[in-house]
């Protein structure tokens, strides 16, 4: 024992129901653990039984060995959890051997397990009735998390970081119960950033009187991003890529030049969006704003669409359409007339795996259509192209690829707080109710109540949440008729609604002056939001003329997802979106995408298909794609076969279409063909 005694740095004593737990430590490691029972003598308390603990067994040792151990220790410490009577008894016993001891604040969980874990004001974690060490507090938090569902590493790391920061276990576990502690839910703050832009007076624009007289009563000056566009050649016909945050007014850039060119006889306006819901809304907006000046029609999907009893009119002055709707018109040889302006909204769609290559192909095919028409029609000078996006990671590269002037406006006029809290799908409406009430009860320095946009992933969920909000609110989605949507917009603008609950799919088209955005879901349908989509939606919070700051709340369901095909869970997605940098917009081609776009380009342009492929943003392996199309018998030379034309006009992936055709030719059962397609998808 003497050698062991000389090695002891700290001898730790902690009261138990059997006596005192004795732990000897050196270099941070436990070397010895025993139970000491004291006996009362005429000289005072002295060591009685001394039992060394080895695993689950106990080995009796001489009480004198404890005295030797204590004398060899550099310091002796008594846990603060030891009762005052116990501390006095230990000190009196040690004093009999000219030894002293100091009571220290320790973690009871550690002490009970035979670990010496002193804590101080910098490390102690409040666990309710006592303070414990960070390691034990983290273990307690992990136990609580196991009841709430498995959190991914990022979510767990955030909670553990918060635990060490605020040193209060209950406050952290309350986050998992939907408590809204602003100091804890706050993830970060994006500070305000105001750019100095010389704005352009509207009366100096020299537009066609029709559009000029429409704008002058509404605005004295253009907004900064609109002014920058004009200063960079918008009204001189220059192609432009406009990159600016949501609600900064970039949409009017495309409308202004497009309507002006229509009225000056320079060709019609095509305003193209990725989603049918957005096309429907934009079509209604155009009819309301410009219906007295121009004829407006809509083209969505792969078929004719009726609107108020009228078929799609390719001769209309303004065609609002989806990418696929206009692409279908090109693939089927429709005459779209003279096109003066093409506005591509949400141009960052170019990076999406499913739709990116189709937008890339559409732009190339539409440019070819305009160029070929200009060759044939005297007086027609081709189209001006305006690309719009709120979120692009590589704007200069994209502008160069699109051969457009870059107009980038990065202003954030009000600061934006971003918050994260955890809740199940059932608990979320209750939290949303609290957030909506709290925000509406506040008034900004500009005299406006705080109002909220709640984004969710389905129309049904919109109605479900809206019904559970105590303050006046309304669902808002593409399934509502035009009159109802306009009524909701008016009521929100007049502060008659505390909140609107809308689908993520309408995020690009919603234009409510909200101070707060709440994410009930981080999905759009059954797909997780991208960083671009997320930033575009949260950018709706906070308007400089209404609010002092914007707030964003992300409600995260631990281990939650909305479809079994979704690979990540909502908590994992949340921190990916919050920490993620804006993705570069690049279009990548696998074999299937390359073959599909090459077939579409052959269908539209014949022998010019290679030229169309070469001008696309992504790198298309034309020679390989042509070889596959010949192998599939979808082309004959530089013309589509009858089968190839059917495939391209129905937007079928050629490799999958070939498997279907091959299966039919081999008289396979339809179920077998479907099974082969499913296996083909898994192999990719």
Secondary structure as UniProt FT lines:
FT   HELIX           2..6
FT   STRAND          10..16
FT   TURN            17..18
FT   STRAND          19..26
FT   TURN            27..28
FT   STRAND          29..41
FT   TURN            42..43
FT   STRAND          44..54
FT   TURN            55..56
FT   STRAND          57..61
FT   HELIX           63..72
FT   STRAND          75..79
FT   TURN            80..81
FT   HELIX           84..95
FT   TURN            96..98
FT   STRAND          102..104
FT   HELIX           108..112
FT   TURN            113..114
FT   TURN            121..123
FT   STRAND          125..126
FT   STRAND          131..132
FT   HELIX           134..148
FT   HELIX           153..166
FT   HELIX           169..175
FT   TURN            176..178
FT   HELIX           182..185
FT   STRAND          186..190
FT   HELIX           202..204
FT   HELIX           209..216
FT   TURN            217..218
FT   HELIX           224..231
FT   TURN            232..233
FT   HELIX           234..236
FT   STRAND          240..244
FT   TURN            246..247
FT   HELIX           251..263
FT   TURN            264..265
FT   STRAND          268..273
FT   HELIX           276..290
FT   TURN            291..293
FT   STRAND          296..299
FT   TURN            301..302
FT   TURN            308..309
FT   TURN            314..315
FT   STRAND          318..322
FT   HELIX           323..331
FT   TURN            332..333
FT   STRAND          339..344
FT   TURN            345..346
FT   HELIX           347..351
FT   TURN            353..355
FT   HELIX           356..376
FT   TURN            378..379
FT   STRAND          384..389
FT   TURN            393..394
FT   HELIX           395..402
FT   STRAND          405..409
FT   STRAND          415..422
FT   HELIX           425..440
FT   TURN            445..446
FT   STRAND          452..456
FT   HELIX           459..468
FT   STRAND          473..476
FT   TURN            478..479
FT   HELIX           482..493
FT   TURN            494..495
FT   STRAND          499..503
FT   HELIX           504..506
FT   TURN            507..509
FT   STRAND          516..519
FT   STRAND          523..524
FT   TURN            525..526
FT   STRAND          527..528
FT   HELIX           531..538
FT   TURN            539..540
FT   TURN            544..546
FT   STRAND          549..556
FT   TURN            558..559
FT   TURN            564..565
FT   HELIX           570..579
FT   HELIX           591..605
FT   HELIX           606..608
FT   HELIX           609..615
FT   HELIX           622..632
FT   STRAND          635..636
FT   TURN            637..638
FT   STRAND          639..640
FT   HELIX           642..649
FT   TURN            650..651
FT   HELIX           654..665
FT   TURN            666..667
FT   HELIX           670..683
//
